[in-house]
Amino acid sequence: MTAQTITVETTVNAPVERVWNAYTTPDDIMQWNSASDDWHTPSATVDLREGGLFRSRMEARDGSMSFDFEGIYTKIESHSLIEYEFGGRRAKVEFSPGETGVRVGVTFDPETEYPLEQQRDGWQAILDSFKRHVENASEQAAA
């Protein structure tokens, strides 16, 4: 990581296996990977191994904008850690089980085009969407 990084985090009330699977399974990623309701992820691919590639296609629902978020996994520790490189930057996702659920922390190198606060808010919004997805799926499975 560079000297300046951004970290976002949340605690997900679900078993670490479920949290891990939701973060690394394309069908799940397509359901949670957006910062707001006017965006969606119509496709995702994951080759979850060191040296494996990932790609998520993110699109505005009105068709006005789209981009690919893609990179390569550099370190995988099952149910614990994912590190990856994307667009010349690096990120780390840590999964830490605790009494109140699994803390998911994402630390990433910011880019230079947008303000740091905007980047932090966007990544936090996506992580919040992830939390809602996992907890809603867990509630439905328990019902």
ABEGO torsion letter per residue (X at the ends): XBABBBBBBBBBBBBAAAAAAAAABAAAAAAABBABAABBBABBBBBBBBGBBBBBBBBBAAGABBBBBBBBBABBBBGABBBBBBGGBBBBBBBBBBAAEBBBBBBBBBBAABBAAAAAAAAAAAAAAAAAAAAAAAAAAAX
